Amino acid sequence: MGRTYFVEEAIGQYLSDLSTKLKPYVTGLLIGQCSPQRDYVIQAVRTPPKEEQKEDNISPSKLASIDEEWITTHASQVSRMLPGGLLVLGVFIIATPELSKDCQNALRKLIFSVEKSLTKRRLWKPAEEEVSERAALQICSATRKVVCRTYDVQDPKSSPKPADWKYQSALSASWLALNCTVNVNIHIPLLATSPNHDLEKNTKNGLNRWSKQIEDSVFLINGQIKDDDTELLEGQKKLRGNTQSSTQFSDVKVLTQLSQGSSHRSTATVQVCSGSINLKGAVKCRAYVHNNKPKVKEAIQALKRDIINTLSDRCEILFEDLIINEGPHKKSFEREYHVLPQRLFVPVAGSSVMLSDYKFGDEATGEIQERFVEMLDQCVQAEDIHIAEEINT
């Protein structure tokens, strides 16, 4: 049996609109959530056109000319805008009938390169039982025929399996949200032997150690420790007869272990350091889980990943910003303070889910709105942008 994808109804209209506007083909990403039984697609986002294509509204005529690097870069940018629980779970191509026979090869290549690029940036390891199949959706622009297949991204020789693609209204209108604030105080020593003070690399190593601490933390959901395999909603009243987008929020506290138990022998290492990086502040984290009897472990895993991603993504964004503004060769040994970008949330129409982004203090609202149009093909009203945090260093 292949996998089943339950898809937000509005996506059908979005893909249909794309197929009439853009010829001879258009590519894009599928965003949603995997669960052991079924997968959910809550957004489809076309690949943004390159500068030279914006003028003509036309893409190259052969699938061989698909720009793999452009699409994987887009996937990396989009994945930063996804809160815990959401991921890029596939790729689509809408093409004219003449190109249809080449579509599967193109989709296969894209799925593996997108996954490779996303995995490279992650600081967490996938769980053993994790769903590793990703969707390849092909739509004929003339007949509107939809073919959905999956590839197992853990297996480079994987052959395509058929999958069901089913539209459903108000699919994510009452998903569950988990919120928490994590106080961060990470001290990262810079070794004297470290060449050229490679701040980015050192920061990533420090975040790697910190992420293992988050993985081992204890999570209290609404003040209780719950067993991994219990249902998240056990003991809570269901919201009946209300299909309006109504989010059930759970408040989560994260307890990190201060020190390892007496059974672990601690060995101290003395290293010569020439400086250190300190990351301090309170970060707002959020994860969403489908409402089809989700398990506690699914919810906690989604939230852990959001905590780890939100900090590592911000550090990445800060380093990119420093390189753009100060050049890669700036070496400074004085004390410097940099403010990491703040997190903000933006609603998805017809859904209880919100997408995320980051803004620097001097960034105008218009720039955030432009980024949502470019990255997610979504117009955002200024009043819908919710800044979640105080300014942190």
Helices and strands as residue ranges (DSSP letters): E 4-8, H 9-21, E 25-34, E 39-46, H 51-56, G 63-65, H 68-80, E 87-95, G 97-99, H 100-121, E 133-140, E 146-152, E 161-162, E 164-168, E 176-191, G 195-197, H 199-215, E 218-221, E 248-255, E 273-289, H 296-326, E 342-347, E 354-359, H 365-376, G 382-384, E 386-387
